[in-house]
């Protein structure tokens, strides 16, 4: 009688061999850097797999929550700008913030006026007018302050807080934004959530890109501090290995907590809502509230993943937030690994990111062979821009991979396992 190896062991074994080949070919420094970036993407994939795999929520705006986490870690951890804090600009910004909070409170009160008999159409009209007045007032007061900060102080700067606190704030603010989106959209059809998250992601990117007084816009902010000593202190290999240990521990903690939640009554309830919303509601479950919980939780993880990756790169660049890299790629990781399987999300993140990063050097290697053989055998003159096309092979390789997986493993390479209860 033969013992069949678990599928997970086989897949991770093959992944380990692939990682070893990369490190042996390109060196330990490059390989460990790739693993650190892949581990940050694994946190993003875990956030998405619980939204889609646990509750069936289609989040098309992963980039937005990534950007929020990146911005918050920059704002919290970057060194203080003494020129800003020694001026009266902080007080002016606080005053404007108070006015904005008062305006938000007035808008909320107007939204509740239907409870005292005000017609809904009139309430909606009052809300639109009030939102317009509050927005124009806040922007009108903020513009001159922002212009002054840019011209005299450069930008606001950071708060000089510990890196772990910046990551926590990134997750918290991403969760707060998810709460606002979920309160509006989760009670509607599922496609509204996809539209809302996609739109919010682009709005967040536009704000961060154009608020030069807050983010330096296209000028970027660097270097961001690390939670471990940087390469100039330990060397590239040891410093990146230390960072990898931090992200690996973070993934392990998240994985254990998510697995416990998955096997708990809460997890069974989420899957019941995903599989049959009407039946779950008929059993007295608050479907919208539970969906909101899972949407917030997944977005918190996305914010943490974005913060961790931005800290590692050491650069905050609002122009670098791309739907292809920070939404589509994460979806490929989840689909390929297996939606609803936390281990599959981790596997998919590492495997897809290796394909993503190695496609260009592999394409350059194949182009060199084709150029050499073509000239020798057929006197072929290759295009002058042949090497520049290697980067485009990323999209081709990822597209081909996901096509093959959907054809031969439609539930992913490590599909969700159904838990039977006696």
N, C-alpha and C positions, 0 to 999 in steps of 0.2 A: 504494500500500500504506500503510495507516494504522497508526500505532504506538499500542498500547493502554497507557494509564497504569497503573502498578502499583496494586493495590487499596489497599496501605498508604498510598501518596501521596495518593490520593483521600480516604481516610478521615481522615487527619491534616490534610489541607487543609481539609476541612469542619469539623473540630474547631477548627482555628485561626480560622476565620471565626466560629464560635460564641463562642470566647473573646474575640475582638475586639468582638463585639456586647455581651457582658457588661461588658467594661471601658468601652466607650463609653457604656453606659447607666447603670452604677452607679459608675463612677469607677475609677481605677487602684489606689487603696488597697484597695478591696473585691475587685477582680479578682485582684490579686496574692495577697491573703490566701487567696482560694479556691484558687488554683493551688498555694500552699504546702501547704495541707491535702490537696489532691488528690494531690500528689506523695508525701506521707507514706502515703496510702492506696495509692498505686502500689507502694510497698515491701511493704506487707501483701499486695497482690494478687500480686506476684512470688513471695512466700513460699508462698502458697496454690496458685498455678498450677503450681509444680514438684512440690508434693505430689500434687495431683489430676491435673494434666496429664502429668507425667513418670511417676508411679508408681501412680496410681489410688487414693490414700489419701484417705479422706473425713474431713476434720478439721472437726468441728462446734463446736470450741472456740477459734476464732480470738481471741475476746474475752479468753480467759485469758492467752494469750501476749502480746497487746496490753497487758493490765493489768500483767503482770510487767515488761515493758519500761518502762512508765510509772512503776511503783514504783521500779525500780532507778535510773532517771535522777533521780527525786526524791531518793532516799536518797543518791546519790553526789554530786549537784551542789548541793543546797540548802545554804545557809550553816550552819556548825556552831552547835550549841546549847551555849554555854559552861556553862550551868547544869547540863546533863546530864554533860558530860565532866569537870567539876570535882568530881563526886560519886563515890560508890562504886558507882553503878548499872551503869556499863559492866563493871566486874569481876564483878558478880553475873550479868549477862547472859552473859558469857563462860563463867562456871562452869556455868550452866544449859545453854548450848550444848555444852559438853564432855560433860555428862551425857547429852544427847540423842544425841550422836555415839556414845558408848559403848553406849547402848541400841540404836541402829541397828546397830552392829557385832554385838551379841549376837543381834539378830533375824536378821541375815544368816548367822551361824554356825548358828543353829537351822535355817534354811532349807536348809542343806547336810548336815544330819545323815542324810538318807536315803542318802548316799554310803557311810556306815559301817554300814548295815544297819538303821537305825531305821525302823519302819513309817511310811508316809506319813501315815496318819491320826493317829498319835501326834505326828508332827512338826508337822502342821497345828494340832493342839490346843495344842501348846506355843507355836507362833508366835502364835496368837490371844491366849493368856493373856499372853505377854510383851509384845505390842503394847499390850494394855490397860494393863498395869502401867507400861510406859514412858510412855505417853501421859498417864495420870493423874498420874504423878510429875512429869513436865515441866510440865504445866499447873498443878499444885498449887504448884510452886516459882515459876512465872512470874507468876501472878496477883497476888501481893502486890507484886512488883517493878514490874509494869506499873501497878498502882494508884498506887504511890508516884511513878512518873515522871509520870503524868497530873496528879496533885494538886500536885506541887512544881515540875515542870519543863515542863509542857505536853506535850511529846513529845520523842522522841529527837533529831529534827533531821536534818540531812544531814552530809556529809563535806567539802563545799566543794571537790570535785574538778572538773577540767575537764569541759565538757559532752560532748566526744567520748568521754571515758572512761566517762561515765554511759551513753551509747548502747551502747558496746561491752559493758559489764556487763549491760545489759538484754538484748542478744542472747545473751550467754553463759548467763545464768540461764534464759532461755526455752529454750535448747537443752538445758540440763541437765534441766529438767522434762520436755521432750520425750523425752529418753533414758529417763527412768524410766517414762513412759507406754508408749513403744515397746517396751521390754524385756518388758513384761507383755502388751501387747495385739496387737502385730504378728504374733505367731505364731498368733493366733486368727482367726475370721472377721472380715471387714472391718467389719461393723456394730458389733462390740465396740469398735473404735477410735472410731467416731462417738459411741457412748454414753460411753466413757471421757473423751474430750476435752470433751464437753458437760458432764459432771459435774465434771471438774477445773476447768473455767472458772468454774463457779458456786462451787466451793469457794474458789478463789483470790479471787474477788470478795467472798465472805463474810468471809474472813480479813482482807483489806485494809480492809473497811468497818467491822469490829468491833474491830480492834487499834488503838484510839485512841492508845495510848502509842507506837506505831510510825508511824502514818500520819495521825493526827488524825481519822481516820474521816470523818464527814460534815462536819466543820469545814473540810476542804480545806487544802491547802498551796499558797501562792503568795507572791510571784512566783518562778517558776523561771528560772534564767539561760539566756541564749541563747548559741549559738556565735559569734554576730556581735553588733555593737552593737544595743541595743534602740531602739524608736521614740523614746523620750525623748532619745536621743543623736543619731539621724540623721533622725528624721521617719518617719512611717508608710510612705510609699512606698519610700524608699531602704532602710530597715531590713528590710522584708518582701521586697524584691527581693534583698537580700543573703542572707537566709535561703533564698529560692528557689534561689539559685545553689548553696548548700551541698547542699540536697536533690537538685537536678538532677545535680550531680557525683556524689553518692552513688548515684543511680539509674543513671547512665551506667556507673559502675564495676561495679555489681551486674549490669547487663544484659550487659556484655561478658564477664564471668566466666561467667555462666549460659549464654550462647550458645556459648562455647568448650566448656563441659561438655556441652552438648546435642549438639554435633557430634563429641565425643570418644567413644572406645569405652565409657566409663562411661555416657554418655547413651544410647547405643544399647542397652546392657544394661538400663538402667532401663525403656526403652520396651518391650523384649522381655518383661521381667517383667510390665509392665502389660498387654500384649496377650495373653500366654499364659504364665501362671505355671508351669504343669506342664512345658511345653517348655523354659523357661529353667532350671528345676530339674534336668531330665534332662540338660542340658548342663553340669552341675556348678556352677551359680551358686548362691551362698548368698542365697536370696531374702529371708529375714528380715533379714539383715545389711544388704543393699543398701536395703531399705525403711526400715530404721532410719536409715541415713545421710541419705536424702532427707527423712525426717520431721524429723530434727534440723536440717538445713540450712534447710528452709522455716520452722521455728519460730524459728530465729535471726533470719531476716529479719523475721518478724512482731514479734519483740521490739524490733528496731531501729526498725521503722516506728512502733510504739507509743511508743517513747522520743522519736523525732523530733517526732511530733505533740503529745505532752504538753509537751515543751519549748517548742514554738511557742505553744501556748495559754497557757503560763505557769501552769497550774493543775492540781494533782493532786487529783482528786475521785473516790474509789472508787465513789460512787453514780452517777457518770456513765458507767460501763462498762455498755453495754446490748447484748444479743445482736442487736437490730435494727440498731444502728449499726455494731457492730464484729465481727459474724459474717455476718449475712444480707447486708448491703450489700457486703461484700468478695466473697461468693460471687456476687452479681449482677454485680459488676465482672469477675470471672474468666469466668463463663459468657457474658456479653455480648461481652467482648473476644475470647474464644477460648481454651479451656483448652489448655495445652501450648505456647502461643505467647507468648513473653515480651513481644514488642512488642504483642500483643493485650491482655495484662494491663495494660500501661501505658496504652494507649488506653482500655480499658474503665474503668480507675480514674478517669481525668480526665473522660471523658464522663459516666459515671454520677454522679460527685460534682457535676458542673455541674447535671445534672438534679435531683439531690437538694437542692442549695442554692437553685436558682432556681425550684423548684416553688412555694414559698410566695409570693415576690413576684409571680410570674406569675399565681398564683391570685388574689391580692389585686387585681391589675389587671383580670382578667376579672370578678371579683365587682363591682368598681366599675362596669364597663360594664353588667353585667346589672342592677345596682341602679338605675342611671340610666335605662336604656331601659325597664325594667319599670315604674318609677314614671311615666314619661312616656306610655307607650303603653297600659298596662293598669291603672294605678293600683295596682301591686303593692306591698305592704308587706313588705320583706325581713325575715327573722329578725334579732333584735337581736344574736345571736352569730354572724352570718354571717362576719365577718372572722376570728374565732377558729378557724373551720373550715379556713382556708387551710393551716395547718400539716399537717392530715391529708391534704392533696392529695399530699404527698411519697410516701406509701405507694401511693396510687392510681397516680401517674405511673410510679413504679418498677415496680409490678406490671404495668401496661399495657405498658411498654417491654420487659420481659423476656418477656412473653407473645408480643409481636410478633416479637421476635428468635428465640425458640424455634420459632415457626411458620415464619418465612421464612428464617432462617439458623441452623439447629439446632446447628451447630458453632461459632457465634459470628461476629461481624463480620469478624474476622481469624483464621480457623481455622488450626490447626497445619498446617505444610507438611511433607509426607513427604519425607525426604531419600533419594534413590536413590544407591546405591553401585555403582560398576562392578565 
